[in-house]
Amino acid sequence: MSLRQLPAEEISGAVRWAATIVSVGVVLVSSSAMKACAKVMRKVGGVGNLGLELLGSWERADPVLDAWRARPDGKAAARKALRVDFAFIAGYVSLGVVVAATVASRAGDRTPPWAGWADAARAAGWAIVAAGALDVFEDISLFGTLAERRDHNWPGIAAAFARAKWVLAIVAVMVVLTVVAALASGSGSGDPAGNLGQQGLARLGDRR
């Protein structure tokens, strides 16, 4: 049973290329804006974007917030970075899904189809979507941190979302690269796990 197709698999190659170009543009522009915000955030005694998302507790957040309370431009830059991050999320999710869909389509077009490898690429695409959703929840939690809403441990919640996001994103990238390598080398099959199992059995038989 094949994994549910990614929406981008149903569009033409030309549209995928256009979506890739637009997505890359959004990622580059938004990341540049966030980098500028991070420079201001650090300059006034705080932390950058990555440091903010991984604070993890009010105890670690309070010194940063105190510094930004004395220099409001630091907190303003942090809020701006979070707003820009929503565009960055949209950009990298779109890019990841398009790339994963393209790789899945290439695997599925093989004769015979490499269904297992295609599903692996699709799973990576859906993982990128999940990472983007976690990123949104992370940003919402960071807005709570910047507002100093002490009703919840917003820094800890944001850090948990951030770690889960990074794990999903890294695994997704590694899976896509593995499928691309298999396609490039031509050493694939319809079922990656099954193929590996058959190879293992064959080697075991040879040893006997």
Secondary structure as the mmCIF struct_conf table of DSSP 4:
data_model
#
loop_
_struct_conf.conf_type_id
_struct_conf.id
_struct_conf.beg_label_comp_id
_struct_conf.beg_label_asym_id
_struct_conf.beg_label_seq_id
_struct_conf.end_label_comp_id
_struct_conf.end_label_asym_id
_struct_conf.end_label_seq_id
HELX_LH_PP_P HELX_LH_PP_P1 SER A 2 LEU A 6
HELX_RH_3T_P HELX_RH_3T_P1 PRO A 7 GLU A 10
BEND BEND1 ILE A 11 ILE A 11
HELX_RH_AL_P HELX_RH_AL_P1 GLY A 13 LYS A 43
TURN_TY1_P TURN_TY1_P1 VAL A 44 GLY A 45
HELX_RH_AL_P HELX_RH_AL_P2 ASN A 49 GLU A 53
TURN_TY1_P TURN_TY1_P2 LEU A 54 LEU A 54
BEND BEND2 SER A 57 SER A 57
HELX_RH_AL_P HELX_RH_AL_P3 TRP A 58 ALA A 70
BEND BEND3 ARG A 71 ARG A 71
HELX_RH_AL_P HELX_RH_AL_P4 PRO A 72 GLY A 108
TURN_TY1_P TURN_TY1_P3 ASP A 109 ASP A 109
BEND BEND4 ARG A 110 PRO A 112
HELX_RH_AL_P HELX_RH_AL_P5 ALA A 115 LEU A 146
TURN_TY1_P TURN_TY1_P4 ALA A 147 GLU A 148
TURN_TY1_P TURN_TY1_P5 ARG A 150 ASP A 151
BEND BEND5 HIS A 152 HIS A 152
HELX_RH_AL_P HELX_RH_AL_P6 TRP A 154 SER A 185
TURN_TY1_P TURN_TY1_P6 GLY A 186 GLY A 186
BEND BEND6 GLY A 190 GLY A 190
HELX_RH_AL_P HELX_RH_AL_P7 PRO A 192 ARG A 207
#
